[in-house]
Amino acid sequence: MTGSMWRNEQITIISLSNETFSDTRGWVINPLRAAGLTDTVIHNFHLASLQPGAMRGNHVHPDVSEWLLLFPG
């Protein structure tokens, strides 16, 4: 597992700092990888922030279904 993890019986706090990639376009993170949960049904989940006018991705994954959920602001 990457990052640091703290757990009690009710709450798990996972450090995402080692899993965050950032550059001039913004940042992106896969929290499932940070939590060591890549061998589950959903094995790839990304959160991203983009600067206005920035482009990220610009490619396709023909063997997977991808969904985008956009938040303004």
Number of C-alpha atoms within 10 A of each C-alpha: 9 14 14 13 13 9 9 7 5 5 8 11 11 15 16 17 12 11 17 15 12 13 9 8 15 15 15 17 19 18 19 17 19 21 19 13 14 15 10 9 7 9 12 14 13 11 12 15 15 15 11 8 6 10 10 12 5 5 6 8 7 7 6 7 6 10 7 7 5 8 6 3 3
